[in-house]
Amino acid sequence: MSIQVTKSSMPNYEEYIEEIKELWDTHWLTNNGVKHKKFESLLIEYLNVNNLTLYVNGHLALENIISAMNLKGEIITTPFTFISTTQAIIRNNIKPVFCDINDENYTIDVDNIESLITEKTSAILPVHVYGNVCDVKRIYEIAQKYNLKVIYDAAHCFGVKVNGKGIGTFGDASMFSFHATKVFNSIEGGALTYNDSSLKSILNSMKNFGIVDAENINNIGFNGKMNEFQAAMGICNLRHIDAEVLKRKQVFERYLSNLENIKGIKLLREQKGVKKNYAYFPVVFDGYKLNRDEVFEELKKNDIYARKYFYPLANSFDCLKNYFDNNNTPVAKYISERVLTLPLYADLSLDDVDRICNIIVGKRR
Ligand SMILES: *Cc1c(COP(=O)(O)O)cnc(C)c1O
C-alpha cells in the first residue's frame, strides 16, 4: 500500500453517526446551530484561549481578521508557508513584504523585521511553521515599539502550548486550520482566536454577510460559516486528539532516532518550554550523499510520497514572481530547495517509519 504524507484522522463511523443523529430532528444544518455552539466552547477550553470564532476554513478566517482589523498598506510576513498566508494579505489589497526566516526553526527571522518596517506597515503576520513557535516575545516587543498588529498563522499549531499558555493567546489574533490534512480536522474548518473580545460581534457578522439582524447589515461581509456536519466531525475528533498527538509523538521520535547524527541530514531542534503537536517531520538535506529531489524520487519509487513543503516559496510562484525577488529571502530559498517533509500521521506504523528511513539512508532490509 502506498504511504501518503498524511492521512486524515476520523472517529469511528458509529461515533460520528451518533453525533449527527439529532440533526435529523432539528433540520438545523448551519448558521450557528447546536453543534457549532458546542464545538466553539469545547475549543475555547482545549486551546486555552479567551475568544474564538469558527469558520468554514482557515483561509477565510485569516482573510477576515485582516479586514476586520481594518489593516492597510503593507504587512510583513514570510514566504516559507502555504500560499494561503500570502493570498489572504493580497486579497485584502495589502502588499505582503517578505521577511526572511531563521535557519533554526524556519519561522520569521526577528532580527530582520525592523529593517522592513515603513510608514505603510500595519501588521506583522508570522507563521508558526511546522508547529514551531515563532519568537513571540521579540515580535511582541517590535509590534509595541512601532504600534503594529500581530496576527499569527497558527494553521500548523493546533494544541501547542508555550510554558503552559495556549499558542492562540499570543499576538492580537491567531488563525487555526482544521483542514483534513492537519493534526486536527473538522473535514474543512478553521478558527480565529483573539484577545480583544470586542472583535467577536464584528467577526460573527462579517462571516455571515455582515448581517446584524433581519433588517440591518452594517458591513460588507462574505459567507464563511462552518456547518453542523463539520462541527460534529470536529467534536468527535477532539475527543481523540490527545491520543492522536501521543501516537504522532511516537512516530516523530522513531524518525528522530533513525535519522539523527547523520552527516548532511538536518532535523528540527527542540524548543524549550514548548508542548508540541508533532505536526510535521521536515528534513533538510544539506551536503548529504543524495539531494532532496533524489530522496523524494527514491521514496516515490517505493510508493512513498513525501512533500516538498515549502517549495516553491510563496514569492516564487508564477502569479507572484514578477513582483517579488526570492533572492531577498535567501535563507527561505536555501531551505525550500533542500527540505522534505516525511509522512507523519497517527496511524503510521513504526515499521513503516523504519522502512522509510532505510530507503533514505540506503540500507536494505
Ligand atoms: C492549511 C494552511 C492554511 C489554510 O487553511 P485552510 O483551512 O486549508 O483554508 C493557511 N496557512 C497555512 C500555513 C496552512 O498550512
PDBQT file of the ligand as one rigid body, heavy atoms in Angstrom, charges set to zero:
ROOT
HETATM    1  C1  LIG A 401      -3.599  24.843   5.758  1.00  0.00    +0.000 C 
HETATM    2  C2  LIG A 401      -2.977  26.180   5.873  1.00  0.00    +0.000 A 
HETATM    3  C3  LIG A 401      -3.705  27.369   5.674  1.00  0.00    +0.000 A 
HETATM    4  C4  LIG A 401      -5.105  27.393   5.141  1.00  0.00    +0.000 C 
HETATM    5  O1  LIG A 401      -6.020  26.709   5.886  1.00  0.00    +0.000 OA
HETATM    6  P1  LIG A 401      -7.326  26.072   5.177  1.00  0.00    +0.000 P 
HETATM    7  O2  LIG A 401      -8.107  25.581   6.348  1.00  0.00    +0.000 OA
HETATM    8  O3  LIG A 401      -6.866  24.981   4.279  1.00  0.00    +0.000 OA
HETATM    9  O4  LIG A 401      -8.041  27.155   4.452  1.00  0.00    +0.000 OA
HETATM   10  C5  LIG A 401      -3.060  28.561   5.896  1.00  0.00    +0.000 A 
HETATM   11  N1  LIG A 401      -1.778  28.625   6.274  1.00  0.00    +0.000 NA
HETATM   12  C6  LIG A 401      -1.036  27.521   6.456  1.00  0.00    +0.000 A 
HETATM   13  C7  LIG A 401       0.384  27.653   6.889  1.00  0.00    +0.000 C 
HETATM   14  C8  LIG A 401      -1.604  26.260   6.231  1.00  0.00    +0.000 A 
HETATM   15  O5  LIG A 401      -0.844  25.165   6.360  1.00  0.00    +0.000 OA
ENDROOT
TORSDOF 0
